[in-house]
Amino acid sequence: MLQKPGKKIRVLIVDDSSFMRMAIRGVLSRDPDIEVVGAAVDGAEGVSRAALLKPDVITMDVEMPRMDGISAVRQIMATAPTRVIMVSTLTNQGAQATFEALDAGAVDYVPKNLSDSPGVQEQFRDELLKKVKEVANTSFNRKFSGSPATPPQADLPIERVRPLQHIRKAGYLGIGASTGGPVAVQEVLAALPANFPIPVVVVIHMPKAFTAPYAERLNAKCKLQVKEAADGDMLKPGQVLLAPGGGHMTLARHGAGITVKISPPSAYPRHFYIPSVDLMMSSLAEAASGSMMGVILTGMGNDGMKGMQMVKSKGGATIVQDEVTCTVYGMPRACVEGGVADEVLPLSQIGTAIALISAG
């Protein structure tokens, strides 16, 4: 359900640290559109308060006594499904726990950085406010463990702009996502067979500390080899390269192949989202001479739309996730409204469509 205009966003804070509870309350309470309705000191109290207070959004710590954040998310989704944003430490362990929480039903996360740097604190404040408002004002369509699966494919509308049989075989695959992306990308890649014949490049808006653990997680759960991309990597059939956080990834023709270039944000100052889906898609379309497929999954904003324009202008195929199965229907919506989507599909059908196009 969408937030009603003029209604304050009601937030419950769950964290065992009194300092973090105060810090999060201080950030949220200053915004006139947000009301902090309560706080809990551990996951067990968070579950009971969520049922009692019925907040619009919950901020959830990961590691807490009595009941951790992942267990709390599972219970909340089983008893009183609510939008949950994880507040996660910027460590490998924090990243892995965050991905478990997303699998359990959390919709997004905010990296917790305890640095005293004013710049870092400001970034945390801005991101927390943005994500609370972002998830509160989007339909809560998140699929979570223990919930019904995506509705049967026959019951889901499919918008077909250019029939698959008229799309030429693709030699490369580029995937972009943001909010809800870690779970969506995992589902798509898990559907691809071990003999998938083309290289795959993935960009998700994710901090640097999270991309390597996420690549490891995908590698363990998918039939394809997945690794965090490094400068100079060559695209290989059946291999998935994940753009590292904290910079931009572009692709360039190198002899008979295509190589990865990793650049700092300062190299592309006009691109707000880091890593940029637009940069990856546009450069891959150019390097592949259009022999590629662009896929945009759930996410806030419009990053990827210009890249998909480039894919289409070069003759490549474009697929976007439909609104019903998106956590946030922002990036896909931009592609649909921009007229750059050949197919608008439920998440459960995207892997099959990719395999079909790659087979020719």
C-alpha positions as CSV (number, residue, x, y, z in Angstrom):
1,M,0.0,0.0,0.0
2,L,1.3,3.5,-0.9
3,Q,1.7,6.2,1.7
4,K,-1.3,8.6,1.7
5,P,-0.5,12.2,0.8
6,G,0.0,14.4,3.9
7,K,0.3,11.4,6.2
8,K,3.5,11.1,8.2
9,I,5.7,8.1,7.7
10,R,5.6,6.1,11.0
11,V,8.9,4.5,11.8
12,L,10.0,1.9,14.5
13,I,13.7,1.8,15.4
14,V,15.2,-1.5,16.5
15,D,18.8,-1.5,17.7
16,D,20.5,-2.7,20.8
17,S,22.8,0.3,20.9
18,S,21.4,3.3,22.7
19,F,23.7,5.5,20.8
20,M,22.4,4.3,17.4
21,R,18.8,4.5,18.6
22,M,19.3,8.1,19.6
23,A,21.3,8.9,16.4
24,I,18.6,7.4,14.1
25,R,15.8,9.0,16.1
26,G,17.6,12.4,15.8
27,V,17.9,12.1,12.0
28,L,14.3,11.0,11.4
29,S,12.6,13.2,14.0
30,R,14.0,16.4,12.3
31,D,12.1,15.6,9.1
32,P,8.5,16.9,9.2
33,D,7.3,14.0,7.0
34,I,8.4,11.3,9.5
35,E,7.2,10.3,13.0
36,V,9.2,7.9,15.2
37,V,6.5,5.9,16.9
38,G,8.8,3.7,19.0
39,A,12.1,2.0,19.7
40,A,13.1,-1.6,20.6
41,V,16.3,-2.8,22.1
42,D,16.4,-6.2,20.4
43,G,14.8,-8.3,17.8
44,A,12.3,-10.0,20.1
45,E,11.0,-6.6,21.3
46,G,11.0,-5.4,17.7
47,V,8.7,-8.2,16.6
48,S,6.2,-7.4,19.4
49,R,6.3,-3.6,18.9
50,A,5.9,-4.0,15.2
51,A,2.7,-6.0,15.8
52,L,1.4,-3.4,18.3
53,L,2.4,-0.2,16.6
54,K,2.0,-1.2,13.0
55,P,4.7,1.2,11.6
56,D,5.1,2.0,8.0
57,V,8.8,1.4,8.1
58,I,11.2,-0.4,10.5
59,T,14.9,0.3,10.8
60,M,16.6,-2.9,12.0
61,D,20.0,-3.6,13.4
62,V,21.6,-6.9,12.4
63,E,23.4,-8.2,15.4
64,M,21.4,-8.0,18.7
65,P,21.0,-10.1,21.9
66,R,18.1,-12.4,22.4
67,M,17.0,-12.2,18.8
68,D,19.1,-11.0,15.9
69,G,17.8,-8.8,13.1
70,I,17.5,-11.6,10.5
71,S,15.3,-13.8,12.8
72,A,13.3,-10.7,13.7
73,V,12.7,-9.9,10.0
74,R,11.5,-13.5,9.4
75,Q,9.0,-13.3,12.3
76,I,7.8,-9.9,11.2
77,M,7.2,-11.1,7.7
78,A,5.3,-14.1,9.0
79,T,3.1,-12.2,11.4
80,A,2.9,-8.5,10.4
81,P,4.6,-7.9,7.1
82,T,6.3,-4.5,7.1
83,R,8.9,-2.6,5.1
84,V,12.2,-3.2,6.9
85,I,15.5,-1.3,6.3
86,M,18.5,-3.0,7.7
87,V,21.2,-0.8,9.3
88,S,24.4,-2.8,8.6
89,T,28.0,-2.5,9.5
90,L,30.5,-2.0,6.6
91,T,32.2,-5.3,7.1
92,N,32.2,-8.7,5.3
93,Q,30.2,-10.2,8.1
94,G,27.8,-7.3,8.1
95,A,27.3,-7.6,4.3
96,Q,26.6,-11.4,4.5
97,A,24.1,-10.8,7.3
98,T,22.4,-8.1,5.3
99,F,22.0,-10.3,2.3
100,E,20.4,-13.0,4.6
101,A,18.0,-10.3,5.9
102,L,17.1,-9.3,2.3
103,D,16.3,-12.9,1.5
104,A,14.2,-13.0,4.6
105,G,12.1,-10.0,3.5
106,A,13.9,-6.8,4.3
107,V,13.5,-4.3,1.4
108,D,16.7,-2.3,1.7
109,Y,19.7,-1.5,3.8
110,V,21.7,1.5,5.0
111,P,25.4,1.0,5.7
112,K,26.3,1.9,9.3
113,N,29.6,3.9,9.5
114,L,30.6,5.0,13.0
115,S,33.3,7.4,11.8
116,D,33.4,10.9,13.4
117,S,33.9,12.5,10.0
118,P,31.2,15.1,9.4
119,G,31.1,14.0,5.7
120,V,30.4,10.4,6.6
121,Q,27.8,11.3,9.2
122,E,26.0,13.5,6.6
123,Q,26.1,10.7,4.1
124,F,24.5,8.4,6.6
125,R,21.8,10.9,7.4
126,D,21.0,11.6,3.8
127,E,20.9,7.9,2.8
128,L,18.7,7.0,5.9
129,L,16.2,9.7,5.1
130,K,16.1,9.0,1.4
131,K,15.6,5.3,1.9
132,V,12.9,5.6,4.6
133,K,10.9,7.9,2.3
134,E,11.7,5.8,-0.8
135,V,10.4,2.5,0.6
136,A,7.4,4.1,2.4
137,N,6.1,5.6,-0.9
138,T,6.3,2.5,-3.0
139,S,4.1,-0.5,-3.2
140,F,5.1,-3.2,-0.7
141,N,5.4,-6.1,-3.2
142,R,8.5,-7.7,-1.7
143,K,8.6,-11.5,-1.9
144,F,10.1,-13.0,1.3
145,S,10.9,-16.4,2.8
146,G,7.7,-18.1,3.8
147,S,5.5,-15.9,1.6
148,P,3.6,-17.1,-1.4
149,A,5.8,-17.3,-4.5
150,T,5.4,-14.8,-7.3
151,P,1.8,-15.2,-8.7
152,P,1.4,-17.9,-11.3
153,Q,2.9,-16.7,-14.6
154,A,-0.4,-17.1,-16.5
155,D,-2.1,-14.6,-14.1
156,L,0.6,-11.9,-14.7
157,P,0.2,-9.4,-17.5
158,I,3.1,-9.4,-20.0
159,E,3.8,-6.3,-22.1
160,R,5.4,-7.4,-25.3
161,V,6.7,-4.5,-27.4
162,R,8.9,-6.5,-29.8
163,P,8.3,-10.3,-29.8
164,L,11.3,-12.4,-28.7
165,Q,11.4,-14.3,-32.0
166,H,12.2,-11.1,-33.8
167,I,15.1,-10.2,-31.6
168,R,18.5,-11.2,-32.8
169,K,20.8,-13.4,-30.8
170,A,22.7,-11.6,-28.1
171,G,26.4,-12.0,-27.5
172,Y,26.6,-10.2,-24.2
173,L,24.3,-9.6,-21.2
174,G,24.2,-6.5,-19.0
175,I,22.0,-6.3,-15.9
176,G,21.3,-3.2,-13.8
177,A,19.4,-2.9,-10.5
178,S,19.2,-0.9,-7.2
179,T,16.7,-1.2,-4.3
180,G,15.6,-4.8,-4.1
181,G,18.4,-5.7,-6.6
182,P,20.4,-8.1,-4.6
183,V,17.6,-10.6,-4.3
184,A,16.2,-10.0,-7.8
185,V,19.6,-10.4,-9.5
186,Q,20.2,-13.6,-7.5
187,E,16.9,-15.0,-8.7
188,V,17.6,-14.2,-12.4
189,L,21.2,-15.6,-12.3
190,A,20.1,-18.7,-10.5
191,A,17.7,-19.5,-13.4
192,L,20.5,-19.5,-16.0
193,P,22.0,-22.9,-16.9
194,A,25.6,-23.9,-16.2
195,N,26.3,-23.9,-20.0
196,F,25.0,-20.3,-20.5
197,P,27.0,-19.3,-23.5
198,I,27.6,-15.5,-23.1
199,P,29.4,-13.2,-20.7
200,V,27.3,-11.4,-18.1
201,V,28.0,-8.0,-16.5
202,V,26.1,-6.8,-13.5
203,V,25.8,-3.3,-11.8
204,I,24.0,-2.8,-8.5
205,H,24.1,0.4,-6.5
206,M,26.1,-1.0,-3.6
207,P,28.9,0.2,-1.3
208,K,32.4,-1.0,-1.9
209,A,32.5,-3.2,1.2
210,F,29.4,-5.1,0.0
211,T,30.2,-6.1,-3.6
212,A,32.9,-8.7,-3.0
213,P,30.8,-10.6,-0.4
214,Y,27.8,-10.3,-2.7
215,A,29.8,-11.8,-5.6
216,E,30.9,-14.7,-3.3
217,R,27.3,-15.3,-2.3
218,L,26.1,-15.3,-5.9
219,N,28.9,-17.6,-6.9
220,A,27.8,-20.1,-4.2
221,K,24.1,-19.9,-5.2
222,C,24.3,-19.8,-9.0
223,K,25.5,-22.4,-11.6
224,L,27.7,-19.7,-13.3
225,Q,31.0,-18.4,-12.0
226,V,30.6,-15.0,-10.4
227,K,33.3,-12.7,-9.3
228,E,33.8,-9.0,-8.5
229,A,35.2,-7.3,-11.6
230,A,38.7,-5.9,-11.6
231,D,40.4,-3.4,-13.9
232,G,41.6,-5.3,-17.1
233,D,39.3,-8.3,-16.7
234,M,38.3,-9.8,-20.0
235,L,34.6,-10.8,-20.5
236,K,34.3,-14.6,-20.8
237,P,31.3,-16.8,-21.8
238,G,29.4,-18.1,-18.9
239,Q,31.2,-15.8,-16.4
240,V,29.4,-13.1,-14.4
241,L,31.4,-9.9,-13.5
242,L,29.9,-7.7,-10.7
243,A,30.9,-4.1,-10.7
244,P,32.8,-3.2,-7.6
245,G,31.2,-0.5,-5.4
246,G,32.8,2.9,-4.9
247,G,33.6,3.5,-8.6
248,H,32.3,3.1,-12.2
249,M,32.7,0.2,-14.5
250,T,32.9,0.6,-18.3
251,L,33.6,-1.9,-21.1
252,A,35.8,-1.4,-24.2
253,R,36.7,-3.4,-27.2
254,H,40.2,-4.9,-26.9
255,G,41.2,-6.9,-30.0
256,A,38.7,-9.7,-30.4
257,G,37.4,-9.3,-26.9
258,I,35.9,-6.8,-24.4
259,T,37.7,-5.7,-21.3
260,V,36.7,-4.0,-18.0
261,K,37.8,-0.5,-17.0
262,I,37.3,0.6,-13.4
263,S,37.3,4.3,-12.8
264,P,36.9,6.6,-9.7
265,P,33.7,8.6,-9.4
266,S,35.6,11.8,-10.3
267,A,36.1,10.4,-13.8
268,Y,32.4,10.7,-14.5
269,P,31.2,13.6,-12.2
270,R,27.8,13.8,-14.0
271,H,26.8,10.3,-13.0
272,F,25.1,10.5,-9.6
273,Y,24.6,6.7,-9.1
274,I,27.8,4.8,-8.2
275,P,28.4,2.4,-9.9
276,S,26.5,3.7,-12.9
277,V,24.2,1.4,-14.8
278,D,24.0,3.9,-17.7
279,L,27.8,3.9,-18.1
280,M,28.0,0.1,-18.1
281,M,25.1,-0.4,-20.5
282,S,26.2,2.3,-22.9
283,S,29.8,1.2,-23.1
284,L,28.9,-2.5,-23.4
285,A,26.4,-1.7,-26.2
286,E,29.2,0.3,-28.0
287,A,31.8,-2.4,-27.5
288,A,29.5,-5.2,-28.5
289,S,28.2,-3.3,-31.6
290,G,24.7,-3.9,-30.3
291,S,25.0,-7.7,-30.0
292,M,23.8,-7.6,-26.4
293,M,20.8,-7.8,-24.1
294,G,20.1,-5.1,-21.5
295,V,18.0,-6.0,-18.4
296,I,16.8,-3.5,-15.8
297,L,15.5,-4.8,-12.5
298,T,13.9,-3.2,-9.5
299,G,15.4,0.1,-8.2
300,M,14.7,3.7,-7.4
301,G,15.5,6.5,-9.9
302,N,16.2,6.3,-13.6
303,D,19.7,5.0,-13.8
304,G,19.9,2.6,-16.8
305,M,17.3,4.3,-19.0
306,K,19.9,6.1,-21.1
307,G,22.0,3.0,-21.3
308,M,19.0,1.0,-22.5
309,Q,18.4,3.7,-25.2
310,M,21.9,3.0,-26.4
311,V,21.3,-0.8,-26.4
312,K,18.1,-0.3,-28.5
313,S,19.8,2.2,-30.9
314,K,22.5,-0.4,-31.6
315,G,19.9,-3.1,-32.3
316,G,20.1,-5.0,-29.0
317,A,17.3,-6.5,-26.9
318,T,15.9,-4.9,-23.8
319,I,14.0,-6.5,-20.9
320,V,12.6,-4.8,-17.7
321,Q,11.0,-6.2,-14.6
322,D,7.3,-5.5,-14.2
323,E,5.7,-3.4,-11.5
324,V,4.0,-6.2,-9.7
325,T,7.2,-8.0,-8.8
326,C,9.4,-5.0,-8.2
327,T,10.4,-3.8,-4.7
328,V,10.7,-0.3,-6.2
329,Y,9.3,0.3,-9.7
330,G,11.6,3.3,-10.5
331,M,14.3,2.2,-12.9
332,P,12.0,-0.2,-14.8
333,R,9.3,2.5,-15.0
334,A,11.8,5.0,-16.5
335,C,12.6,2.5,-19.2
336,V,8.9,1.7,-20.0
337,E,7.9,5.4,-20.1
338,G,11.0,6.2,-22.2
339,G,10.0,3.6,-24.8
340,V,13.1,1.5,-24.5
341,A,11.6,-1.8,-23.2
342,D,11.1,-4.7,-25.6
343,E,9.7,-6.9,-22.9
344,V,8.2,-6.1,-19.5
345,L,8.2,-9.4,-17.5
346,P,7.6,-10.7,-14.0
347,L,10.9,-11.5,-12.2
348,S,10.2,-15.2,-12.5
349,Q,10.1,-15.1,-16.3
350,I,13.2,-13.0,-16.9
351,G,15.8,-15.8,-16.6
352,T,13.8,-17.9,-19.2
353,A,13.6,-14.9,-21.6
354,I,17.4,-14.3,-21.3
355,A,18.2,-17.9,-22.0
356,L,15.9,-17.8,-25.1
357,I,17.5,-14.7,-26.5
358,S,21.0,-15.9,-25.8
359,A,20.3,-19.2,-27.6
360,G,19.2,-17.3,-30.7
